[in-house]
Amino acid sequence: MQEHHYVAIMAGGVGSRFWPASRESRPKQFLDITESGRSLLQQTVARVSDIVPLGNILIVSNAKYKNQILEQLPLLDESQLLLEPSRNNTAPCVAYTALHLQAKNENAVFAMLPADHIIQKENVFASCMIRAFNYAGQHDAIVTLGIEPTRPDTGYGYIHYDQIDRGESVHKVHSFREKPDMVTAQKYIDQGGYLWNAGIFVWSVNTILNAFSSSAPDITDVLTADAAKFGTLAEQDYINDVYPNTRDISVDFAILEPAQNVFTIPADIGWSDLGTWNSLYSYLDKDQHDNVVQAGAQQLIDMRGNLIRTSSSDKLVVAKGLQDYIIIDDGDVLLIYPREEEQDIKALRKGLKQEHYK
Amino acid sequence: MQEHHYVAIMAGGVGSRFWPASRESRPKQFLDITESGRSLLQQTVARVSDIVPLGNILIVSNAKYKNQILEQLPLLDESQLLLEPSRNNTAPCVAYTALHLQAKNENAVFAMLPADHIIQKENVFASCMIRAFNYAGQHDAIVTLGIEPTRPDTGYGYIHYDQIDRGESVHKVHSFREKPDMVTAQKYIDQGGYLWNAGIFVWSVNTILNAFSSSAPDITDVLTADAAKFGTLAEQDYINDVYPNTRDISVDFAILEPAQNVFTIPADIGWSDLGTWNSLYSYLDKDQHDNVVQAGAQQLIDMRGNLIRTSSSDKLVVAKGLQDYIIIDDGDVLLIYPREEEQDIKALRKGLKQEHYK
């Protein structure tokens, strides 16, 4: 493990498509959504601690989650938390992390990745990441892991890449493509040369800050009004002042799409973004009637294809005659909804009048 | 109000068809099942306190509910509780009450009635009860209130009565009929002269103890092995010893059916025994899609004819696409069941391996 390799885990999202398990006050990354015994954040930290020293892991999140993060990760020091005072999407988050690390180690090479994904092949992930670190350490390159698509999914962005290997399985990226329609997605699959964009990036501090200078200088300009604050005790107060003034934009739009020096490592790592209840349903083991049940006890009669989850581990669920439903009992909210219509859930949550249910 | 008139409220049942709201540890009579602000027991005590002095009300229940009863009825003295050490059905319960009252007041006339019924016309109920008390005080008569049937219900016992008025709207009873099949129930309705047996009885101590001597002497024999204990501080210990040895049988079978001196007062009192979730559904107001909702908040989409109840008053229920379901969220149990098949619930509860869910 290289002392100038870092991993920054983005843990500030809301996971609103996982409502009501995921709430504003306790988003998906803090939940043991797969019933593994560890939250998604804890799984992610454990996974990357095979790649970089534990002290080189940063958690970038909204300030309101500080206590939850420290409770879930007692081995991390408070100084490893980068706390955003506002939600301005991923580009400002990446710039903040780069400036923070630059002050600490100007030779830093760092990965940014989400806290709430599942990766089943941890060894393959580790070897891909080490290759990415090595390549990004030796080249002025933005390196991303790309996932071999297994179906024409319209829920992911795609990476169109050059199939000529540049060594270490690194390939030049032609372009990033936004979430396609089904016809286009099928074309990507049929043609080959496309990967899913999993939002896992590796770059040196210099490379990413140069990219901001070229493509989104307004963001780094706002954050470097008084750059001497980075790495000092005044950094947090300074960030609290300036961060909310950055532009709300994703790193994909602001940096990846315009950049010419993007490379990808095709990675067969058993990845799932667990973006929705149906993706969790797909991921988990089913009983003989295709039900997934995460509850204390159950008595199911004529139930098929349902996802049933109770936040209380000693709750009994007795149900009859439902097919393809999501049934989520979580504290002060009970959701009973057709699986096929789960895309409604995000808007349903948003439309609630009572903030405390969100 | 007559000082020798008493009302004994039977509050020892389990209400298992109201599971999971009704539990062994907290049966239906202790619940505010109609969301009136008072439990069924509290409603019943308030109702009979218009008929007899508060101090003449007895609560007959299982010993395990002592604390719940005292909490719910702070105006009652502990001496007004008759605590059964075992569940032996209603005949031993009536005999115990009669012997207890005989020691207190040998001229006592008392009503026995269930704690868990709904009576909407309280004034009519009061005037019927006063007539029943008067008749039972002046005659060697078992008097029962009979409910005019509004449909051929197969869930109730029927009273076949003589339509000749004996004064005070009191009629001779020909016979009691057990729960009939649908054809028989329809015949009762078509013929007239049949009432529903609501389990509301009035009799003098002498009349009911004579009836036990004639028809079920074994029960009073067990309870009077040392009759001098009634009315003393030793009564409870004595009852704890002898009561479990009484025969497990209902007062209907043991006393009412063989008795020749049974009379009824037809009573249009807005009665419901609230025996099942469907009877509660029928009783309560519905929204424009025929849903009954007892929850903190709701977001219902394409939901029709459902009964939805959460034990927590601040719980949000979000549901889509269900018709004619019972949805009960109660602490550690969630029930989602077709209304039409509610008769399964009693057996389902009984079959549970984990006692704490019952």
Interface residues (C-beta under 8 A of the other chain):
Chain A: P20 G296 A297 Q299 T310 S312 D314 K315 L316 V317 V318 A319 K320 G321 L322 I327 D329 D332 V333 L334 L335 I336 Y337 P338 E341 D344 L348 L352 Q354 Y357
Chain B: P20 G296 A297 Q299 T310 S312 D314 K315 L316 V317 V318 A319 K320 G321 L322 I327 D329 D332 V333 L334 L335 I336 Y337 P338 E341 D344 L348 L352 Q354 Y357
